[in-house]
Structures are given as structure tokens and as C-alpha cells.
Amino acid sequence: MRFLHTGDWHLGKVFHEVSLIEDQREFLRQVCEELESARKGGNPYSALLVPGDVYDRAVPPAEATQLLSRFLNTVHSSFPELHLFFIAGNHDSAGRLSFARELLDSQNIHICTDTSHYTEPVVLENGGEAVCVYQLPFLYPLSISSDDEKLLRTQQEQYEYALSRILQVHDKSYSGIPAVLCAHLFTAKSAVGSSERSFVGTAEMVDTDVFNGFTYCALGHIHKCQPCGSEKRVYYSGSPLAYDFGDNPDTFMLSVTVNGTDVPSVQKIPVRPLHRLAVLEGAFSDFYGASADKKLIEKYRDCYVKISATDTSVVQGAMSLLRTNFPLCLSFVPKIYASASSSGSVQERKSAIESKNSCQIFEQFLSDAYGSSGFEEELPAEEKQCVQDEKKLFSELSKGLSW
Ligand SMILES: [Mn+2]
């Protein structure tokens, strides 16, 4: 039996003030395309597994709910036999994601947002094969209560308990049938990108041993596609699009073929993003002006771009100039800002600031921005006058304020 695993859609995400809804629409079109090509190839999918973070926010924008609504409608009318599984991730509002859940359940769309029936599987049957699918939404402290009323506080304690309960019930009622799990959590040793809403420390991490006994675990939460543990039964599909410049720009869906309780065969299907994310480094003049690199501009014109510039002086109106060559340039960070804000320890910077009055801090800001403390001497007369006027104005303003 074949499953398509893709999670962390984050529908409605806004990235550097740009809505990604068209990028997400294109991704969902590719999901339909994959379902269609599998059917045409005579090896159709039985289910789509979406383990959480369906939406980016608890209150998603209307265009995101419309996108999901249309997707469900398209998929259900084109593939009425396909089962769809959605669980609530830490970005979703369980209450809102569960809208029309009971009604949708009768249409093969299974939305799980609470733990009231987590030991009850949806049993899929296809050509004499059966698979039990269990769903567990993101667990908050005390989401799961144990039979002996022992408090389960950490994620490890909760998953250990909940998954062993599932397997107990499974072994009793569905012995020999493969058990597939959909869950949204942070496993220890997984490689994290930079767009997850992460936790501090390791208290919220769960050891991969808790999944022993499941044939396949479709996990969400980590945005990088990867297997977890040594047995290759537990996978993160990762997010379908890179959601931060620190994320890997190559993203995937997973095609999972479950063959009895053997280790399933898992194949990565690349997602072709509408716009790739790219981080470019170089001098401002490489990206704009007479000596700009034409090939670079051609290559990255359609990408969401972050430019880290090596320039040591301020470039006036840099973003609007850059956008003439890179219309989707979302971030421009000259090196001087990056180094000025990060040099020295927090304590050093704090005491350096505390020893100065506000006018001195303003002067420091100007010299950081212009790249050196003697910058004024090198300025043309007109700009020099301008800086002096700014200092004077700041000094007068700061007298009237208590800092
Ligand atoms: Mn996520």
C-alpha cells in the first residue's frame, strides 16, 4: 500500500512581508500531479499523510483557508478513494483545524486535533492488504493522561506512554497488520533548519526508541527531509518549501510503500518551487550598476534573494536599486551592520553603552553605519555638514527627553 507523506505546509506564511500563497498553491498543484501520475502508472496512493503545521498561524489568513478548502475539494473529487490524514501541529489551532471534522471524516478526510481517540486507528484496506493509521496531534504538557493518574509532563514521558498504549491496543486487535503513525514532534538527533519554532534545550526532545513497533512513522515539525533512527522506519518529510534563508533550498515529498511489516520503501520526490531561496554574497557593485554580474542576475531573477554585501560603507536606497535586477530581493545586509551588531559579548556591549551618554551613543551609531570613527573627514563638504546637523538635532532632541 502506498502513502504520500508531506507536512509542515505552513499555509498562509508571510516571509519578509511577502505572502507565499502562490508558492504554496503551486506546491499543492504538484501534490495533485503526483497523485495523478501514480494512478496513471498503475500504482496509486491509498492515503496522503500530513503530520501537522497545516497552517502557519493559529488564525490563518482567509486566502490560506480558501487554498486548503479548494485543495480538499479537488483531491476528493479527483481521487474519491484516497484517504487524507491531517493532524494539528504546534502552529495550528486545534479548535479551528477541526472545523467540520465529523462531516469530513465520512468523506475519507480524517482530521485529528485532540487525544480523545488516539488509540483508535483508521483501517485502510486495499486489494487484500490492510494498514492501521494512528494519529497523534502535537502534545502540550499534560495532553495525555495515564491510567494510573501519574502526571506526564515531558514530551518523552507523554510519547512513551501514548505510543505504548497504541501498540498494546494494536497488538491485541490488529496483530500482524502494519501500524502507521502520524505525529508532530521533535526527535532527538534530528537536524534542524532555521524556520522551525524551536524550543530551548533538549527537554522537549523525544528519543526515537519510542517508535519501535510501528511499521512507518510520518513525522512533522522538523523542516528538513530526513530519516530518524537506524531502522529507516521513521521519517520527517520536511516542509515542501524552504521557509527561511537558513533552510535547505531542496525540498521533498515522500512516497512510502508499506509492504507488510517489513521496513517500508521510501522514495524522495523533489518539490519544484515556484521561487527558490538563495543567499548571495559579494560587493554591492556585483549586483547593481555598470559592473554588475549579468549571469548572476539572470540566474537569480526569479528567486527570493538575500544579499549579504561585503561593502564597508552605507549604500543609500540599496533595496530599491537591487530590486530593479532582483525583483524578489527580500533582504540586504551590508557587512558593516552584521559586524557592528555582533562584535563583542553582550556584557561588553552593554557596559560600553552604559558608560556613554546618548549623544556619544548616537556618534557611535554613525561611525558603525559609515564604517569608521574618522568617517566625517572623508565625506564631501555637503554630507559633512549634513552629519553635523544631524548630531546637533539629536543633541537638542535628547535634552528634552528622559532616556
Ligand atoms: Mn513546522
Residues whose N, C-alpha, C, O or C-beta is under 5 A from the ligand:
A	BS01	MN	D8 D53 H221
